[in-house]
């Protein structure tokens, strides 16, 4: 698993360095250093004569405009300055160096800087020089065993794996950490860190648990949906209408299973469900509910295995052996559970603003759980969603990245659509786009049929804010139906 994660990051880093070109008057890391001085917390990797991709080593994603700092203690300049100095030194020697050799040396330096930045990201922006071997061991114990180094040492033979993990991590990042432990350096350990929740008044849950739930139920009933249960899973179903469609046409249309994200449950996704019904009325539409992440008083959190079993039972109860799954944000993690455990029931998969790709990077964890809000939208997201007790409990104690991460190889044989937003403040959309396109180029049998990119959209805008974007997503989803029929 460690090698798979490091390999994925290598693909991204290499794509950044390779896009820089051989002939440059300034190194890309020089551009990085200047941008860090201007915005202090954002990294801009530019390509000569082309677009700009933003990579934040602390897990921040931005668009072509520089983003403000998310916290006051994340300093990228100290991390990259040494590498920038090395690149400038190489550039000064360019008269005596062959262009290809210089380009190779510059690329290697840039890739090394990006690797160190990824490591720094998991340690909340701490300079690599301040991280000790004990700090890395502490993080690895959480990342791969969900425990502490002390408890891991008591687990035989699991404890024997730690020296190898430490060695491979340092080899990949090309550094040798000093022995010891730096108590001033903290890492993100989602399942072991305190749950970041805040008190809510009763009126808050009266609105989210009663009023919103009643309103969603009323709208769904008005649109022909009925409520059912499959084990612990509650879901809504609308049967496809026969209309003028032939039996063969109805059989060719896979049922659509919509997996909602964090927030207020299925309510924001009803418009998309109605769009599907309007364009493809003959298909069945299912909407599963996850009350533990819907700002409701709901302590029980189903395991990934339990959810998959319930979803399989839901489909079988209505005579279906497979479906087209469409998930948004956290809903893509549910799709990850299904795609890895029961790929046979995935006729097609549409991932919108997916959190399930590249969870080995620090972006999603930092942006949602650890980032200090810097604007109104981030403040609203943190207070109303991230710090809501039951949502925070579900994520901090029951969200395991190894279960939720999806690799392109996991989707083999499943026609797949990925929708990304360039201004996503949670998902590392630019990194995911580079990674998936690199995989598409390397593997001609890749099942990812389309990567739909909305340059100026933020997280969730294409689903329940921007109607034009939602219409484009719907068209792409329907195009994917044609792929699964081939």
C-alpha positions as CSV (number, residue, x, y, z in Angstrom):
1,X,0.0,0.0,0.0
2,X,2.8,2.4,0.9
3,X,4.5,1.8,-2.5
4,X,1.2,2.3,-4.3
5,X,0.7,5.7,-2.5
6,X,4.2,6.9,-3.2
7,X,3.9,5.8,-6.8
8,X,0.8,7.8,-7.3
9,X,2.4,11.0,-5.9
10,X,5.4,10.4,-8.2
11,X,3.1,10.4,-11.2
12,X,1.8,13.8,-10.2
13,X,5.2,15.3,-9.3
14,X,6.7,14.1,-12.6
15,X,3.9,15.6,-14.6
16,X,4.5,19.0,-12.9
17,X,8.2,18.9,-13.6
18,X,7.9,17.6,-17.2
19,X,5.4,20.4,-18.1
20,X,8.0,23.1,-17.3
21,X,10.0,22.8,-20.5
22,X,13.7,22.8,-21.1
23,X,14.4,26.5,-21.9
24,X,13.5,28.9,-19.1
25,X,14.9,32.2,-18.0
26,X,13.7,31.5,-14.4
27,X,13.2,28.2,-12.7
28,X,9.6,27.2,-11.7
29,X,10.8,27.0,-8.1
30,X,11.9,30.6,-8.4
31,X,8.3,31.4,-9.4
32,X,7.2,29.3,-6.4
33,X,9.3,31.3,-4.0
34,X,8.0,34.6,-5.2
35,X,4.4,33.5,-5.0
36,X,5.0,32.2,-1.5
37,X,6.2,35.7,-0.5
38,X,3.1,37.2,-2.0
39,X,0.5,34.9,-0.6
40,X,2.7,33.1,2.0
41,X,0.8,29.8,1.8
42,X,0.2,29.0,-1.9
43,X,2.3,27.2,-4.4
44,X,2.0,28.1,-8.1
45,X,3.5,25.7,-10.6
46,X,3.4,27.4,-14.0
47,X,3.8,26.1,-17.5
48,X,5.4,28.3,-20.2
49,X,2.8,29.5,-22.6
50,X,0.0,27.3,-21.1
51,X,-2.4,27.1,-18.2
52,X,-1.5,27.2,-14.5
53,X,-2.0,24.4,-12.0
54,X,-2.0,25.1,-8.3
55,X,-0.5,22.6,-5.9
56,X,-0.3,23.3,-2.2
57,X,2.1,21.1,-0.3
58,X,-0.1,21.6,2.8
59,X,-3.1,20.2,1.1
60,X,-4.6,23.4,-0.4
61,X,-6.0,23.7,-3.9
62,X,-6.6,26.9,-5.7
63,X,-7.2,28.2,-9.2
64,X,-5.1,30.6,-11.2
65,X,-5.6,33.3,-8.6
66,X,-3.4,33.0,-5.5
67,X,-5.3,31.8,-2.4
68,X,-4.9,33.2,1.1
69,X,-3.3,31.3,3.9
70,X,-5.4,28.8,5.7
71,X,-3.4,28.9,8.9
72,X,-0.8,31.3,10.3
73,X,1.8,28.7,10.9
74,X,2.2,27.0,7.5
75,X,5.3,28.4,5.8
76,X,6.3,26.9,2.5
77,X,9.1,29.4,1.8
78,X,11.5,27.8,4.3
79,X,10.7,24.4,2.8
80,X,11.4,25.3,-0.9
81,X,14.1,28.0,-0.6
82,X,17.0,25.5,-0.4
83,X,15.8,23.7,-3.5
84,X,15.3,27.0,-5.3
85,X,18.9,28.0,-4.5
86,X,20.0,24.7,-6.0
87,X,18.0,25.3,-9.2
88,X,19.4,28.9,-9.6
89,X,22.9,27.5,-9.2
90,X,22.2,25.0,-12.0
91,X,20.8,27.8,-14.1
92,X,23.9,29.9,-13.6
93,X,26.0,27.0,-15.0
94,X,23.8,26.6,-18.1
95,X,26.6,27.9,-20.4
96,X,28.6,24.8,-19.6
97,X,25.8,22.4,-19.3
98,X,23.9,20.6,-22.0
99,X,20.2,21.7,-22.1
100,X,18.8,18.2,-21.6
101,X,21.2,17.5,-18.7
102,X,20.2,20.8,-17.1
103,X,16.5,20.1,-17.6
104,X,16.9,16.7,-16.0
105,X,18.7,18.2,-13.0
106,X,16.1,20.9,-12.6
107,X,13.3,18.4,-12.9
108,X,14.9,16.2,-10.3
109,X,15.2,19.1,-7.9
110,X,11.6,20.2,-8.4
111,X,10.3,16.7,-7.9
112,X,12.3,16.5,-4.7
113,X,10.8,19.7,-3.4
114,X,7.3,18.5,-4.2
115,X,8.0,15.2,-2.3
116,X,9.1,17.1,0.7
117,X,6.1,19.4,0.4
118,X,3.8,16.3,0.5
119,X,5.5,15.1,3.7
120,X,5.3,18.5,5.2
121,X,1.6,18.6,4.4
122,X,0.8,15.6,6.7
123,X,2.7,17.4,9.5
124,X,0.6,20.6,9.2
125,X,3.2,22.4,7.3
126,X,6.2,21.7,9.6
127,X,9.6,22.1,7.8
128,X,11.0,18.7,6.9
129,X,14.2,19.6,8.9
130,X,12.1,19.7,12.1
131,X,10.5,16.2,11.6
132,X,12.3,13.5,13.6
133,X,12.2,9.7,13.1
134,X,9.8,9.3,16.0
135,X,7.4,11.8,14.4
136,X,7.4,9.8,11.1
137,X,6.9,6.6,13.0
138,X,4.0,8.0,14.9
139,X,2.3,9.1,11.7
140,X,3.0,5.8,9.9
141,X,1.6,3.8,12.8
142,X,-1.7,5.7,12.4
143,X,-1.7,5.7,8.6
144,X,-1.2,2.0,8.1
145,X,-2.3,0.4,11.4
146,X,-4.7,2.9,13.1
147,X,-2.7,2.8,16.3
148,X,0.3,4.3,18.1
149,X,3.9,3.2,17.9
150,X,3.7,1.8,21.5
151,X,0.7,-0.3,20.7
152,X,2.1,-1.4,17.4
153,X,5.3,-2.7,19.0
154,X,3.1,-5.1,21.0
155,X,1.5,-6.5,17.8
156,X,3.5,-9.4,16.5
157,X,4.3,-9.6,13.6
158,X,2.8,-6.2,12.6
159,X,5.4,-4.4,14.6
160,X,8.2,-5.9,12.5
161,X,6.9,-3.9,9.5
162,X,7.6,-0.5,10.9
163,X,11.4,-0.5,10.1
164,X,10.7,-1.3,6.5
165,X,8.0,1.5,6.3
166,X,10.4,4.0,7.8
167,X,13.2,3.0,5.4
168,X,11.0,3.1,2.3
169,X,9.5,6.5,3.3
170,X,12.9,8.1,3.8
171,X,14.2,6.5,0.6
172,X,11.3,7.9,-1.5
173,X,11.6,11.4,0.0
174,X,15.4,11.3,-0.3
175,X,16.1,12.4,3.3
176,X,17.4,10.8,6.5
177,X,15.6,11.9,9.6
178,X,17.4,12.4,12.9
179,X,16.5,9.9,15.6
180,X,14.3,11.1,18.4
181,X,10.9,12.8,18.6
182,X,10.0,16.5,18.3
183,X,7.0,17.3,20.5
184,X,6.5,20.6,18.7
185,X,5.7,18.8,15.4
186,X,2.2,17.4,15.1
187,X,0.8,15.2,12.3
188,X,-2.7,14.6,11.1
189,X,-4.0,11.4,12.6
190,X,-7.7,11.6,11.8
191,X,-8.9,8.5,13.8
192,X,-6.7,9.3,16.9
193,X,-6.9,13.1,17.2
194,X,-9.7,14.6,19.3
195,X,-13.1,14.9,17.5
196,X,-13.4,18.5,16.4
197,X,-17.1,19.2,17.3
198,X,-19.0,22.1,18.7
199,X,-22.2,22.3,20.8
200,X,-25.5,22.8,18.9
201,X,-28.7,24.1,20.4
202,X,-31.8,21.9,20.3
203,X,-33.4,24.3,17.7
204,X,-30.5,23.4,15.3
205,X,-31.5,19.7,15.2
206,X,-35.2,20.6,15.2
207,X,-34.5,22.2,11.8
208,X,-32.0,19.7,10.4
209,X,-33.6,16.5,11.8
210,X,-37.3,17.4,11.6
211,X,-38.0,20.3,9.2
212,X,-35.4,19.4,6.5
213,X,-36.3,15.7,6.7
214,X,-40.0,16.4,6.4
215,X,-39.4,18.7,3.5
216,X,-37.3,16.2,1.6
217,X,-39.8,13.4,2.3
218,X,-42.6,15.6,0.9
219,X,-40.8,16.5,-2.3
220,X,-39.7,13.0,-2.9
221,X,-43.2,11.7,-2.4
222,X,-44.5,14.3,-4.8
223,X,-42.0,13.1,-7.4
224,X,-43.1,9.5,-7.2
225,X,-40.5,8.1,-4.7
226,X,-41.3,5.7,-2.0
227,X,-39.3,4.9,1.2
228,X,-37.8,1.5,1.9
229,X,-35.2,-0.3,4.0
230,X,-32.5,-2.8,3.3
231,X,-30.9,-3.9,6.5
232,X,-29.7,-0.8,8.3
233,X,-30.0,1.3,5.1
234,X,-32.9,3.5,4.4
235,X,-33.4,4.5,0.7
236,X,-35.9,6.1,-1.7
237,X,-36.9,4.5,-4.9
238,X,-38.8,5.7,-7.9
239,X,-39.9,3.0,-10.3
240,X,-39.3,3.6,-14.0
241,X,-42.3,4.4,-16.1
242,X,-43.1,2.2,-19.1
243,X,-44.2,5.0,-21.4
244,X,-43.4,4.4,-25.0
245,X,-40.1,2.6,-24.3
246,X,-39.8,-1.0,-25.4
247,X,-38.9,-3.8,-23.1
248,X,-35.4,-3.9,-24.6
249,X,-34.9,-0.2,-24.0
250,X,-36.1,-0.4,-20.4
251,X,-33.8,-3.4,-19.8
252,X,-30.8,-1.5,-21.3
253,X,-31.2,1.3,-18.8
254,X,-29.4,0.5,-15.6
255,X,-31.1,1.8,-12.4
256,X,-29.4,4.9,-11.1
257,X,-28.2,4.8,-7.5
258,X,-27.4,8.3,-6.1
259,X,-25.1,8.5,-3.1
260,X,-25.3,11.9,-1.4
261,X,-22.5,13.8,0.3
262,X,-22.1,15.6,3.6
263,X,-24.7,18.1,4.6
264,X,-28.5,17.7,4.9
265,X,-28.9,14.3,3.2
266,X,-30.7,13.8,-0.1
267,X,-32.4,17.2,-0.2
268,X,-29.8,19.1,-2.3
269,X,-29.7,16.2,-4.8
270,X,-33.4,16.0,-5.5
271,X,-33.1,18.4,-8.5
272,X,-30.5,16.2,-10.1
273,X,-32.8,13.1,-9.5
274,X,-35.6,15.0,-11.2
275,X,-33.3,15.8,-14.1
276,X,-32.5,12.1,-14.5
277,X,-36.2,11.2,-14.4
278,X,-37.0,13.9,-17.0
279,X,-34.3,12.6,-19.4
280,X,-34.6,8.9,-18.7
281,X,-38.0,8.2,-17.2
282,X,-37.9,4.5,-17.9
283,X,-35.1,3.8,-15.5
284,X,-35.5,3.2,-11.7
285,X,-33.8,5.8,-9.5
286,X,-32.6,5.0,-6.0
287,X,-31.4,7.5,-3.4
288,X,-29.7,6.1,-0.4
289,X,-29.7,8.0,2.9
290,X,-26.8,8.4,5.3
291,X,-28.3,10.1,8.4
292,X,-25.0,10.0,10.3
293,X,-23.5,12.6,7.9
294,X,-26.8,14.5,7.4
295,X,-26.7,16.8,10.5
296,X,-29.2,14.5,12.3
297,X,-29.1,12.9,15.8
298,X,-27.9,9.6,14.6
299,X,-25.0,7.8,16.4
300,X,-24.9,4.5,14.5
301,X,-22.4,4.5,11.7
302,X,-22.6,1.5,9.3
303,X,-19.3,-0.2,8.3
304,X,-18.2,-0.3,4.7
305,X,-19.0,-4.0,4.6
306,X,-22.5,-3.4,6.0
307,X,-23.3,-0.7,3.5
308,X,-22.2,-2.8,0.6
309,X,-24.4,-5.8,1.8
310,X,-27.4,-3.5,2.2
311,X,-26.9,-1.9,-1.3
312,X,-26.7,-5.3,-2.9
313,X,-29.8,-6.4,-1.0
314,X,-31.6,-3.2,-2.1
315,X,-30.9,-3.9,-5.8
316,X,-31.8,-7.6,-5.6
317,X,-35.1,-6.8,-3.8
318,X,-36.2,-5.0,-7.0
319,X,-34.8,-7.6,-9.5
320,X,-31.6,-5.7,-10.4
321,X,-28.1,-7.3,-10.6
322,X,-26.2,-4.1,-11.3
323,X,-26.6,-0.3,-11.4
324,X,-25.1,2.9,-12.5
325,X,-23.8,4.5,-9.3
326,X,-23.5,8.3,-9.1
327,X,-21.9,9.8,-6.0
328,X,-21.0,13.3,-4.9
329,X,-18.3,14.2,-2.4
330,X,-18.5,11.8,0.5
331,X,-20.9,9.7,-1.5
332,X,-18.0,8.7,-3.7
333,X,-16.5,7.0,-0.7
334,X,-19.6,4.8,-0.6
335,X,-19.0,4.1,-4.3
336,X,-15.4,3.1,-3.4
337,X,-16.7,0.5,-1.0
338,X,-19.0,-1.0,-3.6
339,X,-16.5,-0.8,-6.5
340,X,-13.8,-2.7,-4.5
341,X,-16.0,-5.2,-2.7
342,X,-18.6,-5.9,-5.4
343,X,-17.5,-4.6,-8.8
344,X,-19.9,-7.0,-10.4
345,X,-22.9,-4.8,-9.4
346,X,-21.3,-1.6,-10.9
347,X,-22.5,-1.3,-14.4
348,X,-21.1,2.3,-14.5
349,X,-19.7,4.8,-12.0
350,X,-19.9,8.6,-12.0
351,X,-17.7,10.3,-9.4
352,X,-18.5,14.0,-8.9
353,X,-16.2,16.1,-6.7
354,X,-14.7,12.8,-5.5
355,X,-13.0,12.5,-2.1
356,X,-12.0,8.9,-2.9
357,X,-9.1,9.6,-5.2
358,X,-5.6,10.3,-3.9
359,X,-6.5,10.1,-0.2
360,X,-2.8,9.4,0.3
361,X,-2.3,13.1,-0.1
362,X,-3.0,15.4,2.9
363,X,-5.5,17.6,1.1
364,X,-8.9,16.2,2.0
365,X,-8.1,15.6,5.7
366,X,-6.5,19.0,6.1
367,X,-9.1,21.0,4.1
368,X,-12.1,19.5,5.9
369,X,-11.0,18.7,9.4
370,X,-7.9,20.8,10.3
371,X,-7.9,24.0,8.2
372,X,-8.7,27.3,10.0
373,X,-11.4,29.0,7.9
374,X,-10.3,32.1,6.0
375,X,-13.5,33.2,4.4
376,X,-17.3,33.1,4.9
377,X,-17.9,29.9,2.9
378,X,-15.1,28.0,4.8
379,X,-16.6,29.3,8.1
380,X,-20.0,28.0,7.2
381,X,-18.6,24.7,6.0
382,X,-16.7,24.2,9.2
383,X,-19.4,25.2,11.6
384,X,-22.5,23.7,10.0
385,X,-20.9,20.5,8.6
386,X,-17.3,19.7,9.7
387,X,-17.9,20.5,13.4
388,X,-21.4,19.1,13.7
389,X,-21.1,16.3,16.3
390,X,-22.5,13.3,14.5
391,X,-20.8,14.2,11.2
392,X,-17.5,14.8,13.0
393,X,-17.8,11.6,14.9
394,X,-18.5,9.6,11.7
395,X,-15.4,11.1,10.0
396,X,-13.0,11.1,12.9
397,X,-13.8,7.6,14.1
398,X,-15.3,5.7,11.2
399,X,-13.7,7.1,8.0
400,X,-10.7,4.9,7.1
401,X,-8.8,6.1,4.1
402,X,-7.6,2.6,3.1
403,X,-11.3,1.5,2.6
404,X,-12.3,4.8,0.9
405,X,-9.5,5.3,-1.5
406,X,-10.0,4.2,-5.1
407,X,-7.2,3.5,-7.5
408,X,-7.9,3.4,-11.3
409,X,-7.0,-0.3,-11.3
410,X,-10.0,-0.8,-8.9
411,X,-12.3,0.4,-11.7
412,X,-11.2,-2.0,-14.4
413,X,-14.2,-3.1,-16.4
414,X,-16.4,-0.4,-14.9
415,X,-17.1,2.5,-17.4
416,X,-16.2,5.6,-15.3
417,X,-16.9,9.3,-15.3
418,X,-15.0,11.7,-13.1
419,X,-16.2,15.3,-12.6
420,X,-13.7,17.8,-11.1
421,X,-14.0,21.4,-10.1
422,X,-11.0,23.7,-10.5
423,X,-11.8,25.8,-7.5
424,X,-12.6,22.9,-5.2
425,X,-11.6,23.9,-1.6
426,X,-11.7,20.3,-0.3
427,X,-10.7,18.0,-3.1
428,X,-7.2,18.2,-4.7
429,X,-8.8,18.5,-8.1
430,X,-5.7,19.6,-10.1
431,X,-3.7,16.7,-8.7
432,X,-6.4,14.2,-9.5
433,X,-6.8,15.4,-13.0
434,X,-3.1,15.1,-13.7
435,X,-3.0,11.6,-12.1
436,X,-6.0,10.3,-14.0
437,X,-4.9,11.7,-17.3
438,X,-1.5,10.2,-16.8
439,X,-3.1,6.8,-16.1
440,X,-5.3,7.1,-19.2
441,X,-2.2,7.8,-21.3
442,X,-0.3,4.8,-19.9
443,X,-3.1,2.2,-19.9
444,X,-5.1,1.9,-23.1
445,X,-7.6,-0.4,-21.4
446,X,-8.3,2.3,-18.7
447,X,-12.0,2.3,-17.8
448,X,-12.1,6.0,-17.1
449,X,-13.9,7.2,-20.1
450,X,-14.1,10.9,-19.3
451,X,-12.7,13.5,-16.9
452,X,-15.0,16.4,-17.0
453,X,-13.3,19.6,-15.8
454,X,-15.1,22.8,-14.5
455,X,-12.3,25.3,-14.3
456,X,-14.2,28.0,-12.3
457,X,-16.5,25.9,-10.1
458,X,-16.1,25.2,-6.4
459,X,-17.0,22.1,-4.4
460,X,-20.7,21.1,-5.0
461,X,-21.5,24.0,-7.5
462,X,-22.0,21.6,-10.4
463,X,-24.6,19.6,-8.5
464,X,-26.9,22.0,-6.6
465,X,-25.9,25.6,-7.3
466,X,-25.1,26.0,-11.0
467,X,-27.9,24.7,-13.3
468,X,-25.8,24.9,-16.4
469,X,-23.1,22.9,-14.8
470,X,-25.6,20.3,-13.5
471,X,-27.0,19.9,-17.0
472,X,-23.4,19.2,-18.3
473,X,-22.9,16.6,-15.6
474,X,-26.2,15.0,-16.5
475,X,-25.2,14.8,-20.2
476,X,-21.9,13.2,-19.3
477,X,-23.7,10.7,-17.0
478,X,-26.0,9.7,-19.8
479,X,-23.1,9.4,-22.2
480,X,-21.6,6.9,-19.8
481,X,-24.8,4.8,-20.2
482,X,-23.7,4.3,-23.8
483,X,-20.3,3.1,-22.8
484,X,-21.7,0.4,-20.5
485,X,-24.0,-0.8,-23.3
486,X,-21.1,-1.5,-25.6
